[in-house]
Amino acid sequence: MTTLGKYRHLSRCATPDGHFVILAIDHRANLRAALDKHAPTPSTDADFAAFKQQVIGALAGDASGVLTDPDFGIPAGIVSGNIAPSHGLLAPIEVTNYDVHPSQREVEFIPDWSVRHIKRVGGDGVKLLLYYHPEAANAEKQRGIVRQIVADCSAEDIPFFLEPIPYSLDPSTPLSNADLLAISVEMARLFSSMGVDVLKLQFPVDAAQSRDESAWRAACEQVSAACSVPWALLSAGVDFETFALQTQIACAAGASGVIVGRAVWNEAVTLQDSARADFLATTGQERVRELHSICAKSGRPWSGKVTAPTSARG
C-alpha cells in the first residue's frame, strides 16, 4: 500500500485519467554542447536557462508534468509560471557523465541537492538515471544506491521514479534484442520489488534491429508482467514517428504513459529565434498532444498498479 502523500504526488504528475504525459528537459551538459554546436556563440548560463524556459513554456501546457533540473529549469520555471501549480514536478538527483562507457559510470549526485531539497521546493517526484547490467561488477553497488534512494524517498514521502538503463558489457557490441529484453524484464522485476514507485523505461526492443510490431508488443507485455509498479516509456533519442508507435504499443501492453524529451523538442536545438519559436508552437505542441491522445486511449492508469491508501496517518 502506498502512502497518502505519495499517492497525492503521483496524482499531480498524471492526467485526470491517470496517465503520465511528462515533458522531460532535465538534460544538462550534453544538451548545452548540442546547443553550442548550432549557435553563433557559446551559450551563457542565462541563454541555457532561456532555452529550457522556451521549451517548457511552449510545451508544458499539454503535459501532465515537467521533469527538469534544479539550476536552469526549476527556479525560472516556477517563478515565470511556465511550470504551473497544476503541473507535477519531477527533478533529477544525479549528474551523468556521458564521456565514459556505462560500465565505468559511477553515480554522482548533484551537489547541494537531495531528496529533501526536491520535496522542499514543491517537487512531486525524484528521478535517478542508473546504468545497470545484472552481471556487471558494480551491480550490487547500483542496487545499494537504489535502496538508499528508496529509503530517502520514503522518509520524505515523495515518489521515486527510477530510470534504469541497460547496456552491453562489451563496449564494441550493442545489446542484442534478446539480451535487451531479458535485462529489461529482470530490471522491471527487481527494481519494482525494491520499493521504487515508478519505473521510467526505454523500449525493450531496439528499433534499429527489428521493426516487427508483434515482437514489440510481446516484449512490452513481458515487461508489464514483470513490473509490479507503474511504468512510463522514455524516448531514448528515437525520432518522433518511431516513439509515437512505441508509445501506442507500450501503452496497449500495460504502460501508464510517457516521460518524453528529445523525441518532442530535439529539432529546436538546431534552430534560432523565430524559427525555434515557430517549431515549438506548431510541431512541438502537436507532438505532445498526439502522445496525450495515445496515452488517454491506450494507457493503463497508474493507480491500477498501486494499492490506494486508506489513512492519512502512518
ChimeraX attribute file (.defattr): number of C-alpha atoms within 10 A of each C-alpha:
attribute: neighborCount
match mode: 1-to-1
recipient: residues
	/A:1	9
	/A:2	16
	/A:3	19
	/A:4	18
	/A:5	18
	/A:6	21
	/A:7	20
	/A:8	14
	/A:9	20
	/A:10	25
	/A:11	20
	/A:12	21
	/A:13	26
	/A:14	22
	/A:15	23
	/A:16	12
	/A:17	15
	/A:18	22
	/A:19	29
	/A:20	34
	/A:21	31
	/A:22	29
	/A:23	28
	/A:24	26
	/A:25	23
	/A:26	21
	/A:27	19
	/A:28	16
	/A:29	12
	/A:30	12
	/A:31	16
	/A:32	18
	/A:33	13
	/A:34	13
	/A:35	22
	/A:36	16
	/A:37	14
	/A:38	13
	/A:39	14
	/A:40	9
	/A:41	9
	/A:42	14
	/A:43	16
	/A:44	11
	/A:45	11
	/A:46	9
	/A:47	14
	/A:48	19
	/A:49	18
	/A:50	16
	/A:51	19
	/A:52	21
	/A:53	24
	/A:54	17
	/A:55	24
	/A:56	25
	/A:57	18
	/A:58	19
	/A:59	24
	/A:60	22
	/A:61	19
	/A:62	20
	/A:63	26
	/A:64	24
	/A:65	26
	/A:66	32
	/A:67	28
	/A:68	25
	/A:69	21
	/A:70	18
	/A:71	12
	/A:72	22
	/A:73	26
	/A:74	25
	/A:75	16
	/A:76	17
	/A:77	22
	/A:78	16
	/A:79	10
	/A:80	12
	/A:81	13
	/A:82	22
	/A:83	25
	/A:84	17
	/A:85	11
	/A:86	11
	/A:87	22
	/A:88	26
	/A:89	29
	/A:90	29
	/A:91	27
	/A:92	24
	/A:93	23
	/A:94	19
	/A:95	17
	/A:96	22
	/A:97	15
	/A:98	10
	/A:99	9
	/A:100	10
	/A:101	14
	/A:102	20
	/A:103	18
	/A:104	12
	/A:105	16
	/A:106	16
	/A:107	18
	/A:108	11
	/A:109	14
	/A:110	14
	/A:111	9
	/A:112	6
	/A:113	13
	/A:114	19
	/A:115	25
	/A:116	16
	/A:117	15
	/A:118	22
	/A:119	20
	/A:120	10
	/A:121	13
	/A:122	14
	/A:123	22
	/A:124	27
	/A:125	28
	/A:126	28
	/A:127	23
	/A:128	22
	/A:129	17
	/A:130	21
	/A:131	21
	/A:132	25
	/A:133	22
	/A:134	16
	/A:135	10
	/A:136	14
	/A:137	12
	/A:138	17
	/A:139	14
	/A:140	13
	/A:141	13
	/A:142	19
	/A:143	16
	/A:144	12
	/A:145	14
	/A:146	21
	/A:147	16
	/A:148	11
	/A:149	21
	/A:150	22
	/A:151	15
	/A:152	17
	/A:153	25
	/A:154	19
	/A:155	11
	/A:156	16
	/A:157	22
	/A:158	27
	/A:159	29
	/A:160	27
	/A:161	25
	/A:162	25
	/A:163	21
	/A:164	22
	/A:165	19
	/A:166	23
	/A:167	21
	/A:168	18
	/A:169	17
	/A:170	10
	/A:171	11
	/A:172	7
	/A:173	9
	/A:174	13
	/A:175	18
	/A:176	13
	/A:177	17
	/A:178	13
	/A:179	16
	/A:180	21
	/A:181	22
	/A:182	16
	/A:183	22
	/A:184	28
	/A:185	21
	/A:186	17
	/A:187	23
	/A:188	23
	/A:189	18
	/A:190	17
	/A:191	21
	/A:192	20
	/A:193	14
	/A:194	12
	/A:195	20
	/A:196	23
	/A:197	27
	/A:198	26
	/A:199	25
	/A:200	25
	/A:201	25
	/A:202	20
	/A:203	24
	/A:204	28
	/A:205	26
	/A:206	18
	/A:207	16
	/A:208	8
	/A:209	9
	/A:210	11
	/A:211	12
	/A:212	10
	/A:213	14
	/A:214	10
	/A:215	13
	/A:216	22
	/A:217	20
	/A:218	16
	/A:219	25
	/A:220	26
	/A:221	21
	/A:222	18
	/A:223	28
	/A:224	22
	/A:225	14
	/A:226	18
	/A:227	25
	/A:228	21
	/A:229	24
	/A:230	26
	/A:231	31
	/A:232	28
	/A:233	25
	/A:234	25
	/A:235	24
	/A:236	15
	/A:237	14
	/A:238	18
	/A:239	13
	/A:240	17
	/A:241	12
	/A:242	13
	/A:243	23
	/A:244	20
	/A:245	15
	/A:246	25
	/A:247	26
	/A:248	20
	/A:249	24
	/A:250	31
	/A:251	29
	/A:252	19
	/A:253	22
	/A:254	25
	/A:255	32
	/A:256	31
	/A:257	33
	/A:258	30
	/A:259	22
	/A:260	27
	/A:261	20
	/A:262	21
	/A:263	21
	/A:264	28
	/A:265	24
	/A:266	18
	/A:267	14
	/A:268	21
	/A:269	19
	/A:270	14
	/A:271	16
	/A:272	14
	/A:273	8
	/A:274	9
	/A:275	12
	/A:276	19
	/A:277	16
	/A:278	15
	/A:279	17
	/A:280	24
	/A:281	15
	/A:282	12
	/A:283	14
	/A:284	22
	/A:285	20
	/A:286	16
	/A:287	20
	/A:288	24
	/A:289	17
	/A:290	13
	/A:291	24
	/A:292	22
	/A:293	14
	/A:294	21
	/A:295	27
	/A:296	21
	/A:297	14
	/A:298	20
	/A:299	27
	/A:300	24
	/A:301	23
	/A:302	23
	/A:303	17
	/A:304	13
	/A:305	17
	/A:306	15
	/A:307	12
	/A:308	13
	/A:309	14
	/A:310	10
	/A:311	8
	/A:312	8
	/A:313	8
	/A:314	5
